[in-house]
Amino acid sequence: MFSVRSVLSKSRPVLLLQLKPQLTSFIHTSAKYSSVKVAVVLSGCGVYDGTEIHEASAILVHLSRGGAEVQMFAPDVAQMHVIDHGKGQPAEQESRNVLAESARIARGNITDLAKLKASNHDAVIFPGGFGAAKNLSTFAVDGTDCKVNKEVERILKDFHKAGKPIGLCCISPVLAAKVLPGVEVTVGHEEEQGGKWPYAGTAQAITAFGAKHKIKEVTISCSALTTLCLFN
């Protein structure tokens, strides 16, 4: 499960998530950071074609418990495709909008990603889900030749340049690996280990991008970029 920890960026406490798989219940911080503004970037609604709802919910719960002011964003673009989550297959002749679908998780309180500015927030977090590889980038189709959504790339570079914390969960570390040269991230392990880490091959792509992959539960680089592996 997860626990919330605070890290310092420019002498300001910012909430980030740390994976604690050995715990059987949620642990949350007792500290309150009412002045901290955190942007959460969604990629749709549903693990196979958008945001992993469990991850997004866990992030939002802990940020809320910590007293952070949260604002959710998503790009106003069409999804790559729509997956019938009951069948695990593409829904033919159906299309959906990433912003509209993300509004389901945000209960309607969602903002176009183009309006997100690093100057207005203390940190940004990207939950996982295949939407990060399908809607925020083309990684699911193009692999190491993928392109990252221009607004996502802008945001990652702006927060990185400003020295503000960036949280990336599950598959989303590939976004930073692609646009931030030499960054250090983790997606878990580099071998499947009998199916325990079915997407371990992603680590090879991260290395191909020129980034550094660490076999860890959570990685924190000197630039306050934090990545963690979830629901593999």
N, C-alpha and C positions, 0 to 999 in steps of 0.2 A: 504494500500500500504506500501511502505517501506521508511525509511530514513536511511542515513548512519551516524554512530557515530564513534568516535574514543575512544579507551580505551588504557590504558598504560599497557604494559607488559615489565618488565625489563627496564623501562624508555624509551620505544620506542613506538610511536603512531602506532596503527594498526587498520585498518578499519574493522568494523563488521556491520552486518545488524540488524536493529531494526524494528519490525513490528509496523505500524501505521494504523490500519484498518479504522480509521475515516477519513483519508485523501483521496481525490479523484484524486490526481495527485502525481507523483513522486517528492520527495524533495531530493535534494542532497547537499552534503557538498561543501563548497567553498574552503576548505583547500586542499592542495596538499601534497601527501606523496609519492614522486617519488622513494624514497629509500626502500619502503616497498614491500616485496615479498610475495605474497599470492598464496597458492596452492588450487585449486578447484578440488574436487574429484567427477567425474561423474560415473553414473551406467548404462549407456545406453542412449537411446533417445526415450522418450515417457513415459507419466505418468504411464501407466498401466504395463509396463514391463521394465522401465528404469528411467532416470532422468526426473523430471517434467520440461519441457522446459521453461515455464513461470518463474519459480523460478530461474533456472540457468541463464536465460537472465537478470532478474532483478539484480541478484548478480553481473554478469559481467558488466552490465551498470554502476552500482554504484561504483564498484572498478575502472573501467576505468575513471569515472568522478573524482574520488579521486586521480588519478595519480598512483595507485598501479601497480606494475609489476605482472601480473597474468600468472600462468602456470597451464594448465589443465592435469589431470591424470585420468586413469581408469584401472581397472584390465584386464589383457588379459585372460579372461575366457569366457566360453559359458554362454549365458543367461539361466535362469531357464526355460523360454519358451518365445514364441513370441505371443503378443496380437494384433489382428486386431482391431485397435482403432476405426474404423468405426462401427464395429459390437459389440465391447466390448467382444469378444470371442477369445479363443486361436486359433492360426493359425496352424492347424495340419500339421505335417511333415515339419515344417519350423524351422530352427535354425539360431541364429545370435550370433556374438561375441560382448561382452560388450565394448571392446576397439574400435573395428571398428564402432560400433553404436555411441559411444560417440564422435567419430571424426566428426560426422555430426554437433554437437553443436559447437565443437572446430574449425570447418572449416579446419580440418586436422591436426591442431597443437596440437596433443595429445601425451602424454607420458605414457608408461607402469607404473602402480602404484608401481611396485617393485622398481622403480628408485627414488621414492620420499623419501627424507631424511629431517627430521626436522631441521637439521643443515643448510640447504640451504634455508629455508623459515621462515618468521616471523609469519605466521598464516596459518591455513588450514580451508576450508569451505566445507561442504557436503550439496548440495542441496537435496530437497526431491524427491518424486516420489517412486513408488513401487519397483524400482530397488534397493533401499537401503535395502528393506526387502526381495528381491528375489535374487539379484545378489551380493550384498555386505554382505549379511547374508542369513540365511534360516528362518528368523523370520516369513515370510508370511506362511510358511508351518509348522514349528516346534514350533512356539510361544516361550514360556519361555525355551524350550529345544534347542533353536536355536544355531547355530554356526556362528561366524563372520569370514569372509574372513581373512586369516592369515596376509595379507598385511595391510588390514584396521585396524586390531587389533594392529599391530606393530606401525602403524602411530599414532593412537589415544594415545597409551601409550607413545610413544616417545615425541609427542608434549605436552602431559600432564606433563610428567616428566620434560621437559624443561621449563615449565611454560609459554608456548606460547599459544595464543588464538586459540580456536577450535570453529568453527561455525557449528551448526547442524540445518537443517530446516525440518519442517513437520514431517515425520516419522523417519528421520535419528537419532534423539536423542536416539532411542532404541540401536543403535550401542554403544554409550558411556555408556549407562546404563548397558549393558551386560559386557563390558570389563574394566570399571573403577568403582570399588566398592565404593558405597556411594555417587556417583556424584549426583548433583542436576540438573534436567532438566525439561522441559515442552513440552507437545504436545497439549497444550490448556486446555480443560476442561475434567472432569472425568465422565460427564454424557452427553448423546446425545442431550438433550434439543430440542426434537422434530425434530431431524435430522440435526440440525445445526452443531453438532460435531459427524459425523457418525462413527468415529474411536476412540471414547473416551475410549473404552476398552483397548487401548494400554497403558493407564496410569496404569492400574492394572498390566500389564506385567512388566512395569518399576519398580513398587514397588516390584514385585516378584523377580526381579533381585537383589534387595538389594539397589537400587538407590532411590533417593527422588524425587517425582513428585510435582511440584508447579503449581497451577492453575494461570497462568499468560500469558500475551501476549509475554513476553520475559523473560528469566531467565539468569542472569549472576552470576556465582559462583566465589568464591575467587580464583579459579585456572584459571580464564579467559576463562572458557568454556561457550559458549553462545548458547542457543537453542531458537527456535521460531516456532510458529504454522502458517501454510500457507495453503490456498486453501482447507480447510476442507469442 
